Amino acid sequence: MSIEPTKKAPAIDATLKSVFGVDRIQSITNLLCVCCGAAVDESSFKDALSKKEFAISGICQKCQDQIFKPQ
């Protein structure tokens, strides 16, 4: 089962590409993290919400843990 990128307005995808330097849709489709560029294994996600976040943002579990860690 592959992860399908969520749909976003073209302007949002263009902004994300300018921020991350990579195409979010291509990264998700190719199972690559937009932040660190690492290959993503679907089994690496802690839960369904983390996997859903990858479909939204293209951010792998390791990067999600760093970005969303409690202060």
PQR file with spaces between the fields and no chain letter, atoms N, CA, C, O and H, PARSE charges and radii, in Angstrom:
ATOM       1  N    MET     1       0.855   -1.187    0.000 -0.4000 1.5000
ATOM       2  CA   MET     1       0.000    0.000    0.000 -0.0000 2.0000
ATOM       3  C    MET     1       0.896    1.245    0.000  0.5500 1.7000
ATOM       4  O    MET     1       1.790    1.375    0.836 -0.5500 1.4000
ATOM       5  N    SER     2       0.654    2.126   -0.916 -0.4000 1.5000
ATOM       6  CA   SER     2       1.454    3.349   -0.981 -0.0000 2.0000
ATOM       7  C    SER     2       0.715    4.490   -0.289  0.5500 1.7000
ATOM       8  O    SER     2      -0.504    4.456   -0.120 -0.5500 1.4000
ATOM       9  H    SER     2      -0.072    2.021   -1.595  0.4000 1.0000
ATOM      10  N    ILE     3       1.476    5.488    0.102 -0.4000 1.5000
ATOM      11  CA   ILE     3       0.903    6.661    0.748 -0.0000 2.0000
ATOM      12  C    ILE     3       0.589    7.686   -0.328  0.5500 1.7000
ATOM      13  O    ILE     3       1.457    8.046   -1.124 -0.5500 1.4000
ATOM      14  H    ILE     3       2.466    5.516   -0.034  0.4000 1.0000
ATOM      15  N    GLU     4      -0.640    8.152   -0.352 -0.4000 1.5000
ATOM      16  CA   GLU     4      -1.076    9.137   -1.333 -0.0000 2.0000
ATOM      17  C    GLU     4      -0.917   10.541   -0.760  0.5500 1.7000
ATOM      18  O    GLU     4      -1.417   10.814    0.332 -0.5500 1.4000
ATOM      19  H    GLU     4      -1.344    7.859    0.294  0.4000 1.0000
ATOM      20  N    PRO     5      -0.237   11.431   -1.467 -0.5600 1.5000
ATOM      21  CA   PRO     5      -0.121   12.818   -0.999  0.2800 2.0000
ATOM      22  C    PRO     5      -1.491   13.483   -0.943  0.5500 1.7000
ATOM      23  O    PRO     5      -2.327   13.280   -1.823 -0.5500 1.4000
ATOM      24  N    THR     6      -1.709   14.273    0.091 -0.4000 1.5000
ATOM      25  CA   THR     6      -2.964   15.017    0.178 -0.0000 2.0000
ATOM      26  C    THR     6      -2.974   16.110   -0.887  0.5500 1.7000
ATOM      27  O    THR     6      -1.921   16.561   -1.337 -0.5500 1.4000
ATOM      28  H    THR     6      -1.030   14.438    0.806  0.4000 1.0000
ATOM      29  N    LYS     7      -4.148   16.521   -1.277 -0.4000 1.5000
ATOM      30  CA   LYS     7      -4.292   17.571   -2.281 -0.0000 2.0000
ATOM      31  C    LYS     7      -4.174   18.934   -1.598  0.5500 1.7000
ATOM      32  O    LYS     7      -4.734   19.156   -0.525 -0.5500 1.4000
ATOM      33  H    LYS     7      -5.004   16.155   -0.911  0.4000 1.0000
ATOM      34  N    LYS     8      -3.448   19.822   -2.228 -0.4000 1.5000
ATOM      35  CA   LYS     8      -3.287   21.192   -1.742 -0.0000 2.0000
ATOM      36  C    LYS     8      -3.432   22.137   -2.929  0.5500 1.7000
ATOM      37  O    LYS     8      -3.284   21.735   -4.083 -0.5500 1.4000
ATOM      38  H    LYS     8      -2.993   19.641   -3.100  0.4000 1.0000
ATOM      39  N    ALA     9      -3.719   23.377   -2.630 -0.4000 1.5000
ATOM      40  CA   ALA     9      -3.777   24.395   -3.677 -0.0000 2.0000
ATOM      41  C    ALA     9      -2.387   24.520   -4.300  0.5500 1.7000
ATOM      42  O    ALA     9      -1.388   24.416   -3.588 -0.5500 1.4000
ATOM      43  H    ALA     9      -3.839   23.704   -1.693  0.4000 1.0000
ATOM      44  N    PRO    10      -2.304   24.741   -5.611 -0.5600 1.5000
ATOM      45  CA   PRO    10      -1.002   24.879   -6.276  0.2800 2.0000
ATOM      46  C    PRO    10      -0.092   25.913   -5.619  0.5500 1.7000
ATOM      47  O    PRO    10       1.122   25.714   -5.563 -0.5500 1.4000
ATOM      48  N    ALA    11      -0.657   27.014   -5.122 -0.4000 1.5000
ATOM      49  CA   ALA    11       0.157   28.050   -4.477 -0.0000 2.0000
ATOM      50  C    ALA    11       0.805   27.530   -3.195  0.5500 1.7000
ATOM      51  O    ALA    11       1.935   27.902   -2.878 -0.5500 1.4000
ATOM      52  H    ALA    11      -1.643   27.175   -5.168  0.4000 1.0000
ATOM      53  N    ILE    12       0.104   26.683   -2.465 -0.4000 1.5000
ATOM      54  CA   ILE    12       0.669   26.108   -1.243 -0.0000 2.0000
ATOM      55  C    ILE    12       1.804   25.162   -1.591  0.5500 1.7000
ATOM      56  O    ILE    12       2.862   25.209   -0.963 -0.5500 1.4000
ATOM      57  H    ILE    12      -0.814   26.381   -2.722  0.4000 1.0000
ATOM      58  N    ASP    13       1.601   24.301   -2.583 -0.4000 1.5000
ATOM      59  CA   ASP    13       2.670   23.397   -2.998 -0.0000 2.0000
ATOM      60  C    ASP    13       3.886   24.172   -3.498  0.5500 1.7000
ATOM      61  O    ASP    13       5.022   23.771   -3.244 -0.5500 1.4000
ATOM      62  H    ASP    13       0.742   24.263   -3.093  0.4000 1.0000
ATOM      63  N    ALA    14       3.660   25.266   -4.198 -0.4000 1.5000
ATOM      64  CA   ALA    14       4.779   26.085   -4.681 -0.0000 2.0000
ATOM      65  C    ALA    14       5.537   26.710   -3.510  0.5500 1.7000
ATOM      66  O    ALA    14       6.766   26.779   -3.530 -0.5500 1.4000
ATOM      67  H    ALA    14       2.737   25.592   -4.404  0.4000 1.0000
ATOM      68  N    THR    15       4.817   27.158   -2.504 -0.4000 1.5000
ATOM      69  CA   THR    15       5.453   27.731   -1.323 -0.0000 2.0000
ATOM      70  C    THR    15       6.255   26.676   -0.579  0.5500 1.7000
ATOM      71  O    THR    15       7.384   26.934   -0.162 -0.5500 1.4000
ATOM      72  H    THR    15       3.819   27.101   -2.488  0.4000 1.0000
ATOM      73  N    LEU    16       5.691   25.505   -0.411 -0.4000 1.5000
ATOM      74  CA   LEU    16       6.404   24.419    0.269 -0.0000 2.0000
ATOM      75  C    LEU    16       7.665   24.025   -0.492  0.5500 1.7000
ATOM      76  O    LEU    16       8.695   23.722    0.110 -0.5500 1.4000
ATOM      77  H    LEU    16       4.774   25.295   -0.750  0.4000 1.0000
ATOM      78  N    LYS    17       7.575   24.034   -1.820 -0.4000 1.5000
ATOM      79  CA   LYS    17       8.757   23.704   -2.621 -0.0000 2.0000
ATOM      80  C    LYS    17       9.841   24.760   -2.427  0.5500 1.7000
ATOM      81  O    LYS    17      11.026   24.431   -2.383 -0.5500 1.4000
ATOM      82  H    LYS    17       6.738   24.280   -2.309  0.4000 1.0000
ATOM      83  N    SER    18       9.445   26.011   -2.311 -0.4000 1.5000
ATOM      84  CA   SER    18      10.449   27.061   -2.113 -0.0000 2.0000
ATOM      85  C    SER    18      11.075   26.969   -0.721  0.5500 1.7000
ATOM      86  O    SER    18      12.242   27.317   -0.547 -0.5500 1.4000
ATOM      87  H    SER    18       8.482   26.278   -2.347  0.4000 1.0000
ATOM      88  N    VAL    19      10.320   26.508    0.261 -0.4000 1.5000
ATOM      89  CA   VAL    19      10.835   26.358    1.625 -0.0000 2.0000
ATOM      90  C    VAL    19      11.768   25.151    1.732  0.5500 1.7000
ATOM      91  O    VAL    19      12.880   25.265    2.250 -0.5500 1.4000
ATOM      92  H    VAL    19       9.372   26.225    0.120  0.4000 1.0000
ATOM      93  N    PHE    20      11.313   23.998    1.243 -0.4000 1.5000
ATOM      94  CA   PHE    20      12.070   22.753    1.400 -0.0000 2.0000
ATOM      95  C    PHE    20      13.047   22.489    0.258  0.5500 1.7000
ATOM      96  O    PHE    20      13.999   21.725    0.417 -0.5500 1.4000
ATOM      97  H    PHE    20      10.411   23.906    0.823  0.4000 1.0000
ATOM      98  N    GLY    21      12.816   23.114   -0.882 -0.4000 1.5000
ATOM      99  CA   GLY    21      13.706   22.894   -2.022 -0.0000 2.0000
ATOM     100  C    GLY    21      13.412   21.635   -2.810  0.5500 1.7000
ATOM     101  O    GLY    21      14.140   21.300   -3.745 -0.5500 1.4000
ATOM     102  H    GLY    21      12.043   23.735   -1.012  0.4000 1.0000
ATOM     103  N    VAL    22      12.352   20.936   -2.441 -0.4000 1.5000
ATOM     104  CA   VAL    22      11.945   19.715   -3.155 -0.0000 2.0000
ATOM     105  C    VAL    22      10.433   19.728   -3.332  0.5500 1.7000
ATOM     106  O    VAL    22       9.719   20.409   -2.596 -0.5500 1.4000
ATOM     107  H    VAL    22      11.761   21.208   -1.681  0.4000 1.0000
ATOM     108  N    ASP    23       9.961   18.984   -4.295 -0.4000 1.5000
ATOM     109  CA   ASP    23       8.535   18.883   -4.554 -0.0000 2.0000
ATOM     110  C    ASP    23       7.896   17.930   -3.549  0.5500 1.7000
ATOM     111  O    ASP    23       8.275   16.761   -3.481 -0.5500 1.4000
ATOM     112  H    ASP    23      10.541   18.431   -4.892  0.4000 1.0000
ATOM     113  N    ARG    24       6.945   18.410   -2.780 -0.4000 1.5000
ATOM     114  CA   ARG    24       6.276   17.616   -1.749 -0.0000 2.0000
ATOM     115  C    ARG    24       5.606   16.376   -2.329  0.5500 1.7000
ATOM     116  O    ARG    24       5.744   15.285   -1.776 -0.5500 1.4000
ATOM     117  H    ARG    24       6.638   19.360   -2.835  0.4000 1.0000
ATOM     118  N    ILE    25       4.890   16.528   -3.426 -0.4000 1.5000
ATOM     119  CA   ILE    25       4.167   15.405   -4.019 -0.0000 2.0000
ATOM     120  C    ILE    25       5.130   14.321   -4.495  0.5500 1.7000
ATOM     121  O    ILE    25       4.912   13.137   -4.238 -0.5500 1.4000
ATOM     122  H    ILE    25       4.778   17.415   -3.875  0.4000 1.0000
ATOM     123  N    GLN    26       6.185   14.721   -5.182 -0.4000 1.5000
ATOM     124  CA   GLN    26       7.174   13.735   -5.652 -0.0000 2.0000
ATOM     125  C    GLN    26       7.856   13.049   -4.479  0.5500 1.7000
ATOM     126  O    GLN    26       8.087   11.840   -4.518 -0.5500 1.4000
ATOM     127  H    GLN    26       6.362   15.682   -5.391  0.4000 1.0000
ATOM     128  N    SER    27       8.179   13.806   -3.437 -0.4000 1.5000
ATOM     129  CA   SER    27       8.833   13.220   -2.273 -0.0000 2.0000
ATOM     130  C    SER    27       7.947   12.167   -1.618  0.5500 1.7000
ATOM     131  O    SER    27       8.412   11.070   -1.307 -0.5500 1.4000
ATOM     132  H    SER    27       7.991   14.788   -3.405  0.4000 1.0000
ATOM     133  N    ILE    28       6.688   12.491   -1.409 -0.4000 1.5000
ATOM     134  CA   ILE    28       5.762   11.548   -0.778 -0.0000 2.0000
ATOM     135  C    ILE    28       5.575   10.328   -1.666  0.5500 1.7000
ATOM     136  O    ILE    28       5.620    9.196   -1.186 -0.5500 1.4000
ATOM     137  H    ILE    28       6.310   13.382   -1.662  0.4000 1.0000
ATOM     138  N    THR    29       5.368   10.551   -2.944 -0.4000 1.5000
ATOM     139  CA   THR    29       5.177    9.444   -3.889 -0.0000 2.0000
ATOM     140  C    THR    29       6.390    8.516   -3.911  0.5500 1.7000
ATOM     141  O    THR    29       6.245    7.298   -4.008 -0.5500 1.4000
ATOM     142  H    THR    29       5.331   11.471   -3.334  0.4000 1.0000
ATOM     143  N    ASN    30       7.589    9.102   -3.819 -0.4000 1.5000
ATOM     144  CA   ASN    30       8.830    8.319   -3.846 -0.0000 2.0000
ATOM     145  C    ASN    30       9.286    7.895   -2.451  0.5500 1.7000
ATOM     146  O    ASN    30      10.372    7.337   -2.290 -0.5500 1.4000
ATOM     147  H    ASN    30       7.706   10.092   -3.740  0.4000 1.0000
ATOM     148  N    LEU    31       8.445    8.164   -1.436 -0.4000 1.5000
ATOM     149  CA   LEU    31       8.743    7.822   -0.041 -0.0000 2.0000
ATOM     150  C    LEU    31      10.091    8.384    0.404  0.5500 1.7000
ATOM     151  O    LEU    31      10.963    7.663    0.889 -0.5500 1.4000
ATOM     152  H    LEU    31       7.563    8.617   -1.567  0.4000 1.0000
ATOM     153  N    LEU    32      10.230    9.707    0.219 -0.4000 1.5000
ATOM     154  CA   LEU    32      11.418   10.421    0.666 -0.0000 2.0000
ATOM     155  C    LEU    32      10.979   11.584    1.553  0.5500 1.7000
ATOM     156  O    LEU    32       9.967   12.226    1.272 -0.5500 1.4000
ATOM     157  H    LEU    32       9.522   10.292   -0.175  0.4000 1.0000
ATOM     158  N    CYS    33      11.719   11.857    2.610 -0.4000 1.5000
ATOM     159  CA   CYS    33      11.408   12.961    3.521 -0.0000 2.0000
ATOM     160  C    CYS    33      11.784   14.292    2.882  0.5500 1.7000
ATOM     161  O    CYS    33      12.875   14.435    2.329 -0.5500 1.4000
ATOM     162  H    CYS    33      12.541   11.335    2.839  0.4000 1.0000
ATOM     163  N    VAL    34      10.882   15.263    2.957 -0.4000 1.5000
ATOM     164  CA   VAL    34      11.173   16.588    2.409 -0.0000 2.0000
ATOM     165  C    VAL    34      12.196   17.340    3.249  0.5500 1.7000
ATOM     166  O    VAL    34      12.855   18.249    2.745 -0.5500 1.4000
ATOM     167  H    VAL    34       9.996   15.148    3.406  0.4000 1.0000
ATOM     168  N    CYS    35      12.341   16.983    4.504 -0.4000 1.5000
ATOM     169  CA   CYS    35      13.293   17.676    5.391 -0.0000 2.0000
ATOM     170  C    CYS    35      14.705   17.131    5.263  0.5500 1.7000
ATOM     171  O    CYS    35      15.641   17.876    4.969 -0.5500 1.4000
ATOM     172  H    CYS    35      11.806   16.245    4.914  0.4000 1.0000
ATOM     173  N    CYS    36      14.858   15.828    5.484 -0.4000 1.5000
ATOM     174  CA   CYS    36      16.207   15.239    5.535 -0.0000 2.0000
ATOM     175  C    CYS    36      16.572   14.441    4.288  0.5500 1.7000
ATOM     176  O    CYS    36      17.737   14.088    4.101 -0.5500 1.4000
ATOM     177  H    CYS    36      14.098   15.223    5.722  0.4000 1.0000
ATOM     178  N    GLY    37      15.593   14.153    3.433 -0.4000 1.5000
ATOM     179  CA   GLY    37      15.853   13.424    2.196 -0.0000 2.0000
ATOM     180  C    GLY    37      15.973   11.923    2.364  0.5500 1.7000
ATOM     181  O    GLY    37      16.216   11.210    1.391 -0.5500 1.4000
ATOM     182  H    GLY    37      14.647   14.440    3.584  0.4000 1.0000
ATOM     183  N    ALA    38      15.805   11.427    3.593 -0.4000 1.5000
ATOM     184  CA   ALA    38      15.935    9.991    3.858 -0.0000 2.0000
ATOM     185  C    ALA    38      14.793    9.203    3.232  0.5500 1.7000
ATOM     186  O    ALA    38      13.680    9.708    3.081 -0.5500 1.4000
ATOM     187  H    ALA    38      15.607   12.007    4.384  0.4000 1.0000
ATOM     188  N    ALA    39      15.083    7.960    2.871 -0.4000 1.5000
ATOM     189  CA   ALA    39      14.046    7.047    2.403 -0.0000 2.0000
ATOM     190  C    ALA    39      13.113    6.744    3.565  0.5500 1.7000
ATOM     191  O    ALA    39      13.552    6.592    4.705 -0.5500 1.4000
ATOM     192  H    ALA    39      15.987    7.549    2.993  0.4000 1.0000
ATOM     193  N    VAL    40      11.833    6.660    3.269 -0.4000 1.5000
ATOM     194  CA   VAL    40      10.820    6.434    4.293 -0.0000 2.0000
ATOM     195  C    VAL    40      10.235    5.040    4.114  0.5500 1.7000
ATOM     196  O    VAL    40       9.806    4.666    3.023 -0.5500 1.4000
ATOM     197  H    VAL    40      11.476    6.784    2.343  0.4000 1.0000
ATOM     198  N    ASP    41      10.225    4.282    5.198 -0.4000 1.5000
ATOM     199  CA   ASP    41       9.591    2.960    5.235 -0.0000 2.0000
ATOM     200  C    ASP    41       8.236    3.158    5.912  0.5500 1.7000
ATOM     201  O    ASP    41       8.165    3.700    7.016 -0.5500 1.4000
ATOM     202  H    ASP    41      10.574    4.585    6.085  0.4000 1.0000
ATOM     203  N    GLU    42       7.178    2.727    5.262 -0.4000 1.5000
ATOM     204  CA   GLU    42       5.839    2.933    5.812 -0.0000 2.0000
ATOM     205  C    GLU    42       5.689    2.343    7.210  0.5500 1.7000
ATOM     206  O    GLU    42       4.879    2.829    7.999 -0.5500 1.4000
ATOM     207  H    GLU    42       7.237    2.288    4.365  0.4000 1.0000
ATOM     208  N    SER    43       6.452    1.311    7.524 -0.4000 1.5000
ATOM     209  CA   SER    43       6.350    0.683    8.839 -0.0000 2.0000
ATOM     210  C    SER    43       7.081    1.490    9.919  0.5500 1.7000
ATOM     211  O    SER    43       7.015    1.141   11.097 -0.5500 1.4000
ATOM     212  H    SER    43       7.111    0.916    6.883  0.4000 1.0000
ATOM     213  N    SER    44       7.775    2.565    9.528 -0.4000 1.5000
ATOM     214  CA   SER    44       8.539    3.353   10.498 -0.0000 2.0000
ATOM     215  C    SER    44       7.676    4.315   11.305  0.5500 1.7000
ATOM     216  O    SER    44       8.138    4.862   12.306 -0.5500 1.4000
ATOM     217  H    SER    44       7.828    2.849    8.570  0.4000 1.0000
ATOM     218  N    PHE    45       6.436    4.531   10.889 -0.4000 1.5000
ATOM     219  CA   PHE    45       5.587    5.490   11.584 -0.0000 2.0000
ATOM     220  C    PHE    45       5.036    4.896   12.875  0.5500 1.7000
ATOM     221  O    PHE    45       4.642    3.731   12.919 -0.5500 1.4000
ATOM     222  H    PHE    45       6.061    4.087   10.075  0.4000 1.0000
ATOM     223  N    LYS    46       5.016    5.713   13.924 -0.4000 1.5000
ATOM     224  CA   LYS    46       4.587    5.272   15.248 -0.0000 2.0000
ATOM     225  C    LYS    46       3.105    4.940   15.309  0.5500 1.7000
ATOM     226  O    LYS    46       2.680    4.050   16.045 -0.5500 1.4000
ATOM     227  H    LYS    46       5.337    6.660   13.888  0.4000 1.0000
ATOM     228  N    ASP    47       2.325    5.675   14.519 -0.4000 1.5000
ATOM     229  CA   ASP    47       0.879    5.484   14.562 -0.0000 2.0000
ATOM     230  C    ASP    47       0.255    6.030   13.276  0.5500 1.7000
ATOM     231  O    ASP    47       0.944    6.582   12.418 -0.5500 1.4000
ATOM     232  H    ASP    47       2.670    6.398   13.921  0.4000 1.0000
ATOM     233  N    ALA    48      -1.050    5.863   13.166 -0.4000 1.5000
ATOM     234  CA   ALA    48      -1.770    6.291   11.960 -0.0000 2.0000
ATOM     235  C    ALA    48      -1.691    7.808   11.776  0.5500 1.7000
ATOM     236  O    ALA    48      -1.653    8.295   10.646 -0.5500 1.4000
ATOM     237  H    ALA    48      -1.609    5.415   13.863  0.4000 1.0000
ATOM     238  N    LEU    49      -1.667    8.556   12.884 -0.4000 1.5000
ATOM     239  CA   LEU    49      -1.600   10.009   12.787 -0.0000 2.0000
ATOM     240  C    LEU    49      -0.258   10.464   12.209  0.5500 1.7000
ATOM     241  O    LEU    49      -0.215   11.406   11.417 -0.5500 1.4000
ATOM     242  H    LEU    49      -1.697    8.161   13.802  0.4000 1.0000
ATOM     243  N    SER    50       0.824    9.809   12.594 -0.4000 1.5000
ATOM     244  CA   SER    50       2.145   10.145   12.054 -0.0000 2.0000
ATOM     245  C    SER    50       2.228    9.822   10.566  0.5500 1.7000
ATOM     246  O    SER    50       2.833   10.566    9.793 -0.5500 1.4000
ATOM     247  H    SER    50       0.788    9.044   13.237  0.4000 1.0000
ATOM     248  N    LYS    51       1.623    8.721   10.176 -0.4000 1.5000
ATOM     249  CA   LYS    51       1.593    8.345    8.760 -0.0000 2.0000
ATOM     250  C    LYS    51       0.759    9.353    7.968  0.5500 1.7000
ATOM     251  O    LYS    51       1.112    9.716    6.846 -0.5500 1.4000
ATOM     252  H    LYS    51       1.132    8.117   10.803  0.4000 1.0000
ATOM     253  N    LYS    52      -0.341    9.796    8.559 -0.4000 1.5000
ATOM     254  CA   LYS    52      -1.184   10.805    7.908 -0.0000 2.0000
ATOM     255  C    LYS    52      -0.409   12.116    7.754  0.5500 1.7000
ATOM     256  O    LYS    52      -0.524   12.795    6.734 -0.5500 1.4000
ATOM     257  H    LYS    52      -0.627    9.501    9.471  0.4000 1.0000
ATOM     258  N    GLU    53       0.378   12.464    8.771 -0.4000 1.5000
ATOM     259  CA   GLU    53       1.194   13.687    8.700 -0.0000 2.0000
ATOM     260  C    GLU    53       2.174   13.603    7.540  0.5500 1.7000
ATOM     261  O    GLU    53       2.410   14.601    6.858 -0.5500 1.4000
ATOM     262  H    GLU    53       0.472   11.912    9.599  0.4000 1.0000
ATOM     263  N    PHE    54       2.748   12.424    7.307 -0.4000 1.5000
ATOM     264  CA   PHE    54       3.653   12.260    6.167 -0.0000 2.0000
ATOM     265  C    PHE    54       2.909   12.518    4.861  0.5500 1.7000
ATOM     266  O    PHE    54       3.455   13.152    3.957 -0.5500 1.4000
ATOM     267  H    PHE    54       2.556   11.614    7.861  0.4000 1.0000
ATOM     268  N    ALA    55       1.678   12.040    4.748 -0.4000 1.5000
ATOM     269  CA   ALA    55       0.886   12.267    3.538 -0.0000 2.0000
ATOM     270  C    ALA    55       0.565   13.745    3.344  0.5500 1.7000
ATOM     271  O    ALA    55       0.388   14.204    2.216 -0.5500 1.4000
ATOM     272  H    ALA    55       1.234   11.526    5.482  0.4000 1.0000
ATOM     273  N    ILE    56       0.490   14.486    4.442 -0.4000 1.5000
ATOM     274  CA   ILE    56       0.195   15.919    4.389 -0.0000 2.0000
ATOM     275  C    ILE    56       1.452   16.725    4.095  0.5500 1.7000
ATOM     276  O    ILE    56       1.463   17.582    3.211 -0.5500 1.4000
ATOM     277  H    ILE    56       0.633   14.113    5.359  0.4000 1.0000
ATOM     278  N    SER    57       2.518   16.437    4.850 -0.4000 1.5000
ATOM     279  CA   SER    57       3.709   17.293    4.808 -0.0000 2.0000
ATOM     280  C    SER    57       4.917   16.684    4.102  0.5500 1.7000
ATOM     281  O    SER    57       5.773   17.411    3.597 -0.5500 1.4000
ATOM     282  H    SER    57       2.509   15.740    5.568  0.4000 1.0000
ATOM     283  N    GLY    58       4.991   15.352    4.067 -0.4000 1.5000
ATOM     284  CA   GLY    58       6.170   14.699    3.508 -0.0000 2.0000
ATOM     285  C    GLY    58       7.314   14.594    4.502  0.5500 1.7000
ATOM     286  O    GLY    58       8.459   14.369    4.109 -0.5500 1.4000
ATOM     287  H    GLY    58       4.296   14.762    4.478  0.4000 1.0000
ATOM     288  N    ILE    59       7.014   14.754    5.789 -0.4000 1.5000
ATOM     289  CA   ILE    59       8.039   14.719    6.829 -0.0000 2.0000
ATOM     290  C    ILE    59       8.065   13.332    7.473  0.5500 1.7000
ATOM     291  O    ILE    59       7.035   12.831    7.923 -0.5500 1.4000
ATOM     292  H    ILE    59       6.084   14.936    6.108  0.4000 1.0000
ATOM     293  N    CYS    60       9.261   12.709    7.514 -0.4000 1.5000
ATOM     294  CA   CYS    60       9.431   11.367    8.066 -0.0000 2.0000
ATOM     295  C    CYS    60       9.225   11.354    9.584  0.5500 1.7000
ATOM     296  O    CYS    60       9.130   12.407   10.214 -0.5500 1.4000
ATOM     297  H    CYS    60      10.098   13.116    7.149  0.4000 1.0000
ATOM     298  N    GLN    61       9.157   10.155   10.160 -0.4000 1.5000
ATOM     299  CA   GLN    61       8.923   10.027   11.595 -0.0000 2.0000
ATOM     300  C    GLN    61      10.032   10.682   12.414  0.5500 1.7000
ATOM     301  O    GLN    61       9.746   11.375   13.391 -0.5500 1.4000
ATOM     302  H    GLN    61       9.234    9.300    9.648  0.4000 1.0000
ATOM     303  N    LYS    62      11.281   10.476   12.035 -0.4000 1.5000
ATOM     304  CA   LYS    62      12.402   11.051   12.783 -0.0000 2.0000
ATOM     305  C    LYS    62      12.305   12.573   12.807  0.5500 1.7000
ATOM     306  O    LYS    62      12.472   13.189   13.859 -0.5500 1.4000
ATOM     307  H    LYS    62      11.513    9.913   11.241  0.4000 1.0000
ATOM     308  N    CYS    63      12.037   13.179   11.655 -0.4000 1.5000
ATOM     309  CA   CYS    63      11.918   14.636   11.587 -0.0000 2.0000
ATOM     310  C    CYS    63      10.663   15.123   12.313  0.5500 1.7000
ATOM     311  O    CYS    63      10.690   16.174   12.953 -0.5500 1.4000
ATOM     312  H    CYS    63      11.901   12.678   10.801  0.4000 1.0000
ATOM     313  N    GLN    64       9.566   14.369   12.220 -0.4000 1.5000
ATOM     314  CA   GLN    64       8.362   14.732   12.968 -0.0000 2.0000
ATOM     315  C    GLN    64       8.663   14.763   14.459  0.5500 1.7000
ATOM     316  O    GLN    64       8.236   15.677   15.164 -0.5500 1.4000
ATOM     317  H    GLN    64       9.544   13.515   11.700  0.4000 1.0000
ATOM     318  N    ASP    65       9.400   13.762   14.942 -0.4000 1.5000
ATOM     319  CA   ASP    65       9.740   13.706   16.364 -0.0000 2.0000
ATOM     320  C    ASP    65      10.555   14.926   16.775  0.5500 1.7000
ATOM     321  O    ASP    65      10.376   15.446   17.877 -0.5500 1.4000
ATOM     322  H    ASP    65       9.747   13.019   14.369  0.4000 1.0000
ATOM     323  N    GLN    66      11.436   15.383   15.911 -0.4000 1.5000
ATOM     324  CA   GLN    66      12.251   16.563   16.219 -0.0000 2.0000
ATOM     325  C    GLN    66      11.436   17.855   16.139  0.5500 1.7000
ATOM     326  O    GLN    66      11.581   18.742   16.980 -0.5500 1.4000
ATOM     327  H    GLN    66      11.581   14.961   15.017  0.4000 1.0000
ATOM     328  N    ILE    67      10.591   17.949   15.135 -0.4000 1.5000
ATOM     329  CA   ILE    67       9.805   19.176   14.927 -0.0000 2.0000
ATOM     330  C    ILE    67       8.686   19.326   15.962  0.5500 1.7000
ATOM     331  O    ILE    67       8.452   20.421   16.474 -0.5500 1.4000
ATOM     332  H    ILE    67      10.474   17.228   14.451  0.4000 1.0000
ATOM     333  N    PHE    68       8.002   18.235   16.264 -0.4000 1.5000
ATOM     334  CA   PHE    68       6.833   18.294   17.139 -0.0000 2.0000
ATOM     335  C    PHE    68       7.110   17.880   18.575  0.5500 1.7000
ATOM     336  O    PHE    68       6.170   17.665   19.340 -0.5500 1.4000
ATOM     337  H    PHE    68       8.192   17.345   15.848  0.4000 1.0000
ATOM     338  N    LYS    69       8.388   17.761   18.964 -0.4000 1.5000
ATOM     339  CA   LYS    69       8.693   17.319   20.329 -0.0000 2.0000
ATOM     340  C    LYS    69       8.187   18.345   21.345  0.5500 1.7000
ATOM     341  O    LYS    69       8.220   19.550   21.094 -0.5500 1.4000
ATOM     342  H    LYS    69       9.152   17.936   18.343  0.4000 1.0000
ATOM     343  N    PRO    70       7.719   17.852   22.492 -0.5600 1.5000
ATOM     344  CA   PRO    70       7.254   18.769   23.537  0.2800 2.0000
ATOM     345  C    PRO    70       8.400   19.641   24.058  0.5500 1.7000
ATOM     346  O    PRO    70       9.544   19.194   24.125 -0.5500 1.4000
ATOM     347  N    GLN    71       8.098   20.841   24.412 -0.4000 1.5000
ATOM     348  CA   GLN    71       9.107   21.772   24.942 -0.0000 2.0000
ATOM     349  C    GLN    71       9.332   21.545   26.409  0.5500 1.7000
ATOM     350  O    GLN    71      10.145   22.236   27.023 -0.5500 1.4000
ATOM     351  H    GLN    71       7.168   21.205   24.357  0.4000 1.0000
